[in-house]
């Protein structure tokens, strides 16, 4: 649970993985996305432009992680309305009500697991 709602956590590490993950998101789900650009992730985030975030057009989408601002720009150009917040728990409270899905790249996923797993260490 995250912010009082069920929140499955998806890992996506490259544009193909993100395309697959986005295709599984229900139309009524609220998304929170975490992007970091650390050594394990690769420090270049230009790949964000290869992800079909247009599938989220017209939706409010949470952006978090070290590169949340880069993600927010990409989401904006995809037609989504980004809400930017570094803290996942606060972000969950800022997003619209409804079922939530959290997706992240590798190091952001490891950090988010602590929240989604109810405080367990990742």
Buried (B, 14 or more C-beta within 10 A) or exposed (E): EBBEEEBBBBBBBEBEBBBEBBEEBEEEBBBBBBBBBBEEBBEEBEBBEEBEBEBBEEBBBBBBBBBBEBBBBBBBEBEBBBBBBEEBEEBBEBBEEEEBBBBBBBBBBBBBBEBBEEEEEE
